[in-house]
Amino acid sequence: MATPELTLHVPVLLQEVLDNLPVPAAGRVLDLTLGLGGHAEAILARADAGTRYLGVDRDPRARERALARLGGDPRLTILAGTYEDIWEDDCFQGWMLAEAPEGLDAVLMDLGVSSLQLKDPERGFSFQAEGPLDMRMDPETGITALEWLSGQSDATLADAIYAYGEERASRPVARAILRSLHAGTLHTTLDLAAAVYTVLPREVARRKKQIDPATRTFQAIRIAVNGELERLAKAIAQAALSLKPGGRLGVISFHSLEDRIAKQTLRRLSGIYDGPGRSAPEVLPRHLRLIHAGGLKAGEAEAGANPPSRSARLRIAERLDCPQPTRTKP
Ligand SMILES: C[S@@+](CC[C@H](N)C(=O)[O-])C[C@H]1O[C@@H](n2cnc3c(N)ncnc32)[C@H](O)[C@@H]1O
């Protein structure tokens, strides 16, 4: 399978990140999704020599690219890990103790996959080019998409495609995929897309100028394979509570499922109760203050120049001095 020339990932909402996650002199920054280091490069370019920047990513190839791009910068440390588990990592804890004992000035979580991952057919994320059915962000751990699919029943697969892809035709799509798997014809990304098209024809979507019908199913399987939403709320809360007072957390999401979790977690930590009946069962401690309550989206120029930015939303919150009780509701 030929690998087309890979274009670099363009960091989304970069200006909004720079404007809303200011790094003070000798600032301490944690980037939980370093990727190819696009945001890191821009943040470090503005920061002083006393700044320290810790970049974490679960993908070894992303870390390699970030290292090649920024590795000469003595302010930067790169760690392998996930934002769910890095908190227990010895190297991470050592860095925090040595560099940021009072907490962090800025934490960035730019969720999802990078263009590098999406555009490399060998990673198996894309329905536009033939590749193995892999979809692991860290190709060294966990099971591939094909192995994951092999463990599904019609019902569990349909549930995942519905929950993580918001695909209304999840049941017939799941049946078509498993039919292809059991017939021995499901090996590659194009085979998976072809199974989806038997239920949701691509030509119809094209005629109606709708997104490719395989988009939602690929998203769902990728989220399931990587466990992307399982502990996201906890990771966001941990990131927020690792800030020092006045420090800021930015979370960039790319679809409504991620954004809902980011929004609800930040609102809860801001003392806002979103449960049924709008009546808080207890006083919620307020650890954060929301900045731009609805989040920030790409402007026209960015959306035109970098299509992935069209679905991105940046939510920002600032750590308060100490937890403050609140009874206020939105
Ligand atoms: C959208 S990209 C980040 C791009 C980066 N901000 C840049 O400008 O180059 C998301 C990155 O997060 C990584 N990632 C996804 N889930 C992760 C997790 N649970 N823990 C750590 N990294 C994760 C992916 O491997 C990917 O490199």
Ligand as a Chemical Component Dictionary entry (heavy atoms), coordinates in Angstrom:
data_LIG
# 
_chem_comp.id                   LIG 
_chem_comp.type                 NON-POLYMER 
_chem_comp.pdbx_formal_charge   0 
_chem_comp.three_letter_code    LIG 
# 
loop_
_chem_comp_atom.comp_id 
_chem_comp_atom.atom_id 
_chem_comp_atom.alt_atom_id 
_chem_comp_atom.type_symbol 
_chem_comp_atom.charge 
_chem_comp_atom.model_Cartn_x 
_chem_comp_atom.model_Cartn_y 
_chem_comp_atom.model_Cartn_z 
_chem_comp_atom.pdbx_ordinal 
LIG C1  C1  C 0  -5.439 16.834 17.851 1  
LIG S1  S1  S 1  -3.928 16.045 18.161 2  
LIG C2  C2  C 0  -2.967 17.243 19.016 3  
LIG C3  C3  C 0  -2.250 18.160 18.091 4  
LIG C4  C4  C 0  -1.316 19.157 18.787 5  
LIG N1  N1  N 0  -2.030 20.063 19.649 6  
LIG C5  C5  C 0  -0.524 19.912 17.743 7  
LIG O1  O1  O 0  -0.724 21.112 17.624 8  
LIG O2  O2  O -1 0.299  19.297 17.064 9  
LIG C6  C6  C 0  -4.355 14.976 19.457 10 
LIG C7  C7  C 0  -3.207 14.163 19.991 11 
LIG O3  O3  O 0  -3.651 13.613 21.213 12 
LIG C8  C8  C 0  -3.153 12.313 21.332 13 
LIG N2  N2  N 0  -4.043 11.607 22.246 14 
LIG C9  C9  C 0  -5.290 11.182 22.018 15 
LIG N3  N3  N 0  -5.805 10.614 23.109 16 
LIG C10 C10 C 0  -4.847 10.695 24.063 17 
LIG C11 C11 C 0  -4.787 10.288 25.419 18 
LIG N4  N4  N 0  -5.803 9.665  26.000 19 
LIG N5  N5  N 0  -3.665 10.564 26.099 20 
LIG C12 C12 C 0  -2.598 11.189 25.511 21 
LIG N6  N6  N 0  -2.606 11.567 24.213 22 
LIG C13 C13 C 0  -3.718 11.338 23.515 23 
LIG C14 C14 C 0  -3.144 11.764 19.932 24 
LIG O4  O4  O 0  -2.191 10.732 19.814 25 
LIG C15 C15 C 0  -2.783 13.001 19.118 26 
LIG O5  O5  O 0  -1.407 13.047 18.859 27 
# 
loop_
_chem_comp_bond.comp_id 
_chem_comp_bond.atom_id_1 
_chem_comp_bond.atom_id_2 
_chem_comp_bond.value_order 
_chem_comp_bond.pdbx_ordinal 
LIG C1  S1  SING 1  
LIG S1  C2  SING 2  
LIG S1  C6  SING 3  
LIG C2  C3  SING 4  
LIG C3  C4  SING 5  
LIG C4  N1  SING 6  
LIG C4  C5  SING 7  
LIG C5  O1  DOUB 8  
LIG C5  O2  SING 9  
LIG C6  C7  SING 10 
LIG C7  O3  SING 11 
LIG C7  C15 SING 12 
LIG O3  C8  SING 13 
LIG C8  N2  SING 14 
LIG C8  C14 SING 15 
LIG N2  C9  SING 16 
LIG N2  C13 SING 17 
LIG C9  N3  DOUB 18 
LIG N3  C10 SING 19 
LIG C10 C11 SING 20 
LIG C10 C13 DOUB 21 
LIG C11 N4  SING 22 
LIG C11 N5  DOUB 23 
LIG N5  C12 SING 24 
LIG C12 N6  DOUB 25 
LIG N6  C13 SING 26 
LIG C14 O4  SING 27 
LIG C14 C15 SING 28 
LIG C15 O5  SING 29 
# 
